Amino acid sequence: MTHIRTQVAKVIGLQPQQIALDQNLMDLGLDSLMAIDFRNWLKSSLGYPCAYSTAENMLTKGRVSVGDTVLITGASGGVGSALIQLSKIRSFYWYPR
């Protein structure tokens, strides 16, 4: 978690200790371009795609935008859980709730 927090801090321009683990990154000023930079770093840093990068790719390729509804099947898994969390912070409607 320290590894990820440090990189998020670099992208946003803060010190790692200024970011609470439960803090919404959008509230800290993370925009869509920063999110892409972070996703690319995370993918290359880990050496394999993680649930969040997979979920991010799904939302990006689906061109989901504010006000759209996202149907999430299999939300008990890692990618489904990531889709729910990403949908919440981006103000997408998602189902099932």
Order of alpha helices (4+ residues) and beta strands (2+ residues): alpha-alpha-alpha-beta-alpha-beta
